[in-house]
Amino acid sequence: MMTSSTTYNPGNVVSVRIRFTDGSKTKKRPAVILTGDDYHNSRTDAVVVAVSCQVGASYYGDYVLSDWKAAGLPLPSKAKGIISTIDRSTIEHTFGNLSGRDFQQLKTCIRYILGLDT
């Protein structure tokens, strides 16, 4: 199986087109990579959560980033509690990386979303 030669790590913040949940269209936005080398070595995709600068409304599983500037994001942002799969070849560029604190909190939110906190 042919996989992308570009390496992405968990916590990388990248620019990619995310498909709307109804499948009607896509929107270019930042996203956080959740998967790592073991996953990427066998697949061409990556599991991500979208990032939004609309931090006012909060939904279950959303996490407002404390260190958004350090992650290379231009505005205060939150990781949305929506998990998506994208083809790594569609990643346009890397903004930066989540801080250790933000990535830990995001992983906690992912565990809650998936019901793995019990």
C-alpha contacts under 8 A as a table, 3 or more apart, distances in Angstrom:
res1	aa1	res2	aa2	distance
1	M	42	S	7.10
1	M	43	R	7.61
2	M	43	R	7.90
2	M	44	T	7.27
3	T	40	H	7.20
3	T	41	N	6.58
3	T	42	S	6.93
3	T	43	R	5.94
3	T	44	T	4.72
4	S	7	T	7.64
4	S	40	H	7.94
4	S	44	T	5.90
4	S	88	R	6.77
4	S	89	S	6.60
7	T	37	D	7.74
8	Y	12	N	6.64
8	Y	33	I	7.31
8	Y	36	G	6.95
8	Y	37	D	7.74
9	N	12	N	5.67
9	N	33	I	6.61
9	N	34	L	7.62
9	N	35	T	6.89
9	N	36	G	5.25
9	N	37	D	7.18
10	P	32	V	7.49
10	P	33	I	5.03
10	P	34	L	4.67
10	P	35	T	5.40
10	P	36	G	5.52
11	G	32	V	5.74
11	G	33	I	5.48
11	G	34	L	6.32
11	G	97	N	5.48
11	G	98	L	5.25
11	G	99	S	7.94
11	G	103	F	6.10
12	N	32	V	5.64
12	N	33	I	5.42
12	N	94	T	7.05
12	N	95	F	7.70
12	N	96	G	5.93
12	N	97	N	4.39
12	N	98	L	6.45
13	V	30	P	6.37
13	V	31	A	5.51
13	V	32	V	4.57
13	V	33	I	6.50
13	V	71	A	6.83
13	V	72	G	7.94
13	V	94	T	5.85
13	V	95	F	5.41
13	V	96	G	5.34
13	V	97	N	5.38
13	V	98	L	6.81
14	V	30	P	5.37
14	V	31	A	5.38
14	V	32	V	6.38
14	V	33	I	7.43
14	V	91	I	6.58
14	V	92	E	7.28
14	V	93	H	5.69
14	V	94	T	4.19
14	V	95	F	5.52
14	V	96	G	7.31
15	S	28	K	6.86
15	S	29	R	5.60
15	S	30	P	4.43
15	S	31	A	6.26
15	S	91	I	5.80
15	S	92	E	5.41
15	S	93	H	5.44
15	S	94	T	6.25
15	S	95	F	7.19
16	V	28	K	5.48
16	V	29	R	5.75
16	V	30	P	6.24
16	V	31	A	6.85
16	V	90	T	6.21
16	V	91	I	4.82
16	V	92	E	5.94
16	V	93	H	7.88
17	R	26	T	5.72
17	R	27	K	5.15
17	R	28	K	4.13
17	R	29	R	6.16
17	R	90	T	7.35
17	R	91	I	7.79
18	I	26	T	5.23
18	I	27	K	5.38
18	I	28	K	6.24
18	I	29	R	6.86
18	I	50	A	7.18
18	I	84	S	7.55
18	I	86	I	7.41
19	R	23	G	5.97
19	R	24	S	7.60
19	R	25	K	5.88
19	R	26	T	4.18
19	R	27	K	6.55
20	F	23	G	5.22
20	F	24	S	6.39
20	F	25	K	5.85
20	F	26	T	5.71
20	F	27	K	7.45
21	T	24	S	7.86
23	G	26	T	7.77
29	R	50	A	6.97
29	R	51	V	6.72
29	R	52	S	7.34
30	P	50	A	6.13
30	P	51	V	5.19
30	P	52	S	7.31
30	P	95	F	7.95
31	A	48	V	6.03
31	A	49	V	5.41
31	A	50	A	4.19
31	A	51	V	5.06
31	A	79	A	7.69
32	V	48	V	5.27
32	V	49	V	5.35
32	V	50	A	6.46
32	V	51	V	7.10
32	V	79	A	7.60
32	V	98	L	7.99
33	I	46	A	6.75
33	I	47	V	6.15
33	I	48	V	4.60
33	I	49	V	6.97
34	L	46	A	7.36
34	L	47	V	5.52
34	L	48	V	5.33
34	L	49	V	7.45
35	T	39	Y	6.20
35	T	40	H	7.20
35	T	46	A	5.95
35	T	47	V	5.67
35	T	48	V	7.53
36	G	39	Y	5.65
36	G	40	H	6.05
37	D	40	H	4.88
37	D	41	N	5.71
38	D	41	N	5.38
38	D	42	S	7.04
39	Y	42	S	5.75
39	Y	43	R	6.32
39	Y	46	A	7.75
40	H	43	R	5.06
40	H	44	T	6.30
40	H	45	D	6.86
40	H	46	A	6.78
41	N	44	T	7.87
43	R	46	A	7.77
44	T	87	D	5.91
44	T	88	R	6.00
44	T	89	S	7.58
45	D	85	T	6.47
45	D	86	I	5.34
45	D	87	D	4.11
45	D	88	R	5.09
46	A	85	T	5.63
46	A	86	I	5.51
46	A	87	D	6.33
46	A	88	R	6.03
47	V	83	I	6.96
47	V	84	S	5.74
47	V	85	T	4.52
47	V	86	I	6.51
48	V	83	I	5.84
48	V	84	S	5.32
48	V	85	T	6.08
48	V	86	I	7.25
49	V	79	A	6.39
49	V	80	K	6.19
49	V	81	G	6.86
49	V	82	I	5.75
49	V	83	I	4.85
49	V	84	S	6.03
50	A	79	A	5.93
50	A	80	K	5.51
50	A	81	G	7.92
50	A	82	I	6.80
50	A	83	I	7.43
50	A	84	S	7.67
51	V	77	S	6.52
51	V	78	K	5.56
51	V	79	A	4.45
51	V	80	K	5.71
52	S	55	V	7.01
52	S	77	S	5.41
52	S	78	K	5.45
52	S	79	A	6.49
52	S	80	K	6.80
53	C	75	L	6.16
53	C	76	P	5.79
53	C	77	S	4.21
53	C	78	K	6.36
54	Q	57	A	6.94
54	Q	77	S	6.78
54	Q	78	K	7.41
55	V	58	S	6.87
55	V	64	V	6.76
55	V	76	P	7.21
55	V	77	S	5.93
55	V	78	K	5.87
58	S	62	D	6.22
59	Y	62	D	5.60
59	Y	80	K	7.97
59	Y	81	G	7.29
60	Y	81	G	6.57
60	Y	113	I	7.63
61	G	80	K	6.86
61	G	81	G	4.20
61	G	82	I	7.72
61	G	109	C	5.16
61	G	110	I	6.78
61	G	112	Y	6.94
61	G	113	I	5.79
62	D	78	K	6.62
62	D	79	A	5.67
62	D	80	K	4.57
62	D	81	G	4.48
62	D	109	C	7.10
63	Y	78	K	5.32
63	Y	79	A	5.18
63	Y	80	K	6.62
63	Y	81	G	7.43
63	Y	105	Q	7.42
63	Y	106	L	6.29
63	Y	109	C	7.09
64	V	77	S	6.11
64	V	78	K	4.00
64	V	79	A	6.34
65	L	68	W	5.49
65	L	76	P	7.34
65	L	77	S	5.87
65	L	78	K	5.23
65	L	79	A	6.95
65	L	102	D	6.02
66	S	102	D	6.52
67	D	70	A	5.39
67	D	71	A	6.53
67	D	98	L	7.27
67	D	99	S	6.42
67	D	102	D	6.94
68	W	71	A	5.06
68	W	72	G	6.65
68	W	73	L	5.56
68	W	74	P	7.85
68	W	75	L	7.25
68	W	76	P	5.98
68	W	77	S	6.30
68	W	98	L	7.49
69	K	72	G	5.21
69	K	73	L	5.40
69	K	74	P	6.72
69	K	75	L	7.44
69	K	76	P	7.64
70	A	73	L	7.45
70	A	96	G	7.48
70	A	97	N	7.45
70	A	98	L	7.25
70	A	99	S	7.09
71	A	95	F	6.59
71	A	96	G	4.76
71	A	97	N	4.74
71	A	98	L	4.98
71	A	99	S	6.86
72	G	95	F	4.89
72	G	96	G	5.06
72	G	97	N	7.36
73	L	76	P	7.46
73	L	77	S	7.54
73	L	95	F	6.52
73	L	96	G	7.88
79	A	106	L	7.38
81	G	109	C	7.43
81	G	110	I	7.26
81	G	113	I	7.17
86	I	90	T	7.42
87	D	90	T	5.66
87	D	91	I	7.59
88	R	91	I	5.52
91	I	94	T	7.90
98	L	101	R	7.94
98	L	102	D	5.90
98	L	103	F	5.73
99	S	102	D	5.23
99	S	103	F	6.12
100	G	103	F	5.21
100	G	104	Q	6.10
101	R	104	Q	5.26
101	R	105	Q	6.30
102	D	105	Q	5.14
102	D	106	L	6.05
103	F	106	L	4.97
103	F	107	K	6.11
104	Q	107	K	5.16
104	Q	108	T	6.35
105	Q	108	T	5.05
105	Q	109	C	6.36
106	L	109	C	5.01
106	L	110	I	6.24
107	K	110	I	4.97
107	K	111	R	6.25
108	T	111	R	5.12
108	T	112	Y	6.41
109	C	112	Y	5.08
109	C	113	I	6.19
110	I	113	I	5.01
110	I	114	L	6.19
111	R	114	L	5.23
111	R	115	G	5.97
111	R	116	L	4.77
111	R	117	D	5.58
112	Y	115	G	4.99
112	Y	116	L	5.99
112	Y	117	D	5.50
113	I	116	L	7.72
115	G	118	T	6.81
